Amino acid sequence: MMIERLFFSDLSKEIRGKELMFVLWCSLFAFLFPLSAYASSVRLKSYRMSDGTVHTFKTRSAGVRRVLPRTRKDWDSERIYKAPVILMSYADRDFLPEHDLQFYKDMLGKKGFNPGCGPGCVADYFRDQSLGKFNLEFDVVSVKTTYGCKITTTSAIREAIIKAAEYFDYSDSDYDWDGNGEADVVIVIFAGYGGNQIDDLSVGCYWPETDYIYINDLPVEAYSCSNEIWVNDASIGIGTLCHELSHILGLPDLYPKMGDDFSVVDEWDLMDGGCFSGDGWCPPNFSIQERELLGWATAETLEASQYIADMPVYDGSAKAYKIVNPSNPNECYYIENRQWEGWDYMLPGHGMLITHVNYSSSAWRSNIVNGDTSNRRYDYLHADGITFNEYYEYYNDVVASSYGEDGRNLRLRTTAYPYTNDEGVESTIPSLFGTTITDLTENDRLLSFRFRDAADGISTVSSDAEPVAYFDIHGRRISEPGKGVFIVKYSNGITKKIIR
């Protein structure tokens, strides 16, 4: 559940956070894989202790096991969408004293409540993502199950839901968001550790997850669960809960569901590793593509050549642009101005974020968006020529011990080639369906750039111009290419996509 987003900006050359601050340059095309496939790879989670020491442990990614609900767009901004929440302690494990009923009521629904670096509570997060269209309220009770905390089946979850029927009327229309006569979701927060943390303390514990459930005579459609604490006994915050609850809205995981890779975009998106941002207290904003799926915001399509001046910060405005493939309306590039503000405060970088999406309703509903390691359906543009997983090896070897005063990991500088050449001269951003983006500047967190459509972007290579560099369609520098699609930069500064 980790995500990485990297940015276009000649002012974003310093390193901050847990990912490089440079543009991810990648293409997304995917094959479909069985729903039973799960990611088993691991990542490191570092937590900065109050005494300045850093505690590091491993985490794993889990998956939703069934087809996701369909996303909907008919949200009523005047309605309060209520959800029952069960604080489930075990026969041999209670919640820590500081994590009592009032703590969770505040964490879920008290406006502005956030002991970490985030702007607010769970309800605040979804209210902000939906721009006021999805307003949540939570009813919270405590239940003790007869099972021990070392359990990997749903038995304890089922027992807790049945016991909580003493307090909840699951048929209440306030819990039934879609009008099918059932509570859309029961949220379960269980005491102790989550099985996704690879540590001796968490072995055999239940994993945070979301799934459908059938219990005789109870009108409950699904449950969404997360755990109480990291293995250092600190609260895991709101990120995992927001991630799991987003599955109920129909949003898929963006991390790989199989293979050795554990992440595609890491902490840049809630649906990969953003649930870990700010130690779980500051999950990043939904991307514009996720907001479009839910009917919460729409990106403006760029078609005619134009100069965009002072593009506003994405946090709070949800302003974004997109460039649509003229041959495939389901494929596009989204452009966002992501800055260290609001829910994006703990992003690994800031500047222009370009996301390549090749949308497939079946891949999204089946929760296998990035199932193919070589062809992703959702990814960012990699200006530094390496994917998150390639960079992760370098990060663990070289940078993992370097921390800034604000808790963000510091990283080394690098050249975002091909967007600057070897002499540091700015060049264009190629391969946007024949269009180009040039003259990018960032001033007081506002972005300005020039967009040229495909016709305006056509230029003639002079007879004396020679190729000086080659790149694959992912933006990675290569030797002289063979057959296929690749990018050529010429000695006169022109960049062209070539099909051979």
Secondary structure, 3 states (H helix, E strand, C coil): CEECCCEECCCCCCCECCECCCCECCCCCCCCCCCCCCCCCEEEEEEECCCCCEEEEEEECCCCCCCCCCCCCCCCCCCEEEEEEEEEEECCECCCCCCCHHHHHHHHHCCCCCCCCCCCCHHHHHHHHCCCCCEEEEEEEEEECCCCCCCCCCHHHHHHHHHHCCCCCCCCCCCCCCCCCCECCEEEEECCCCCCEECHHHCCCCCCEEEECCECCECECEEEEEECECCCCCECCCHHHHHHHHHHCCCCCCCCCCCCCCEEEECCCCCCCHHHHHHHCCCCCCCHHHHHHCCCCCCEECCCCEEEEEECCHHHHCCEEEEEECCEEEEEEEEEEECCCHHHCCCCCCEEEEEEEECCHHHHHCCCCCCCCCCCCEEECECCCCCHHHHHHHHHHHHCCCECCCCCECCCCCCCCCCECCCCCECCEEEECCEEEEEEEEECCEEEEEEECCCCCCCCCCCCCCEEEEECCCCCEECCCCCCEEEEEECCCCEEEEEC
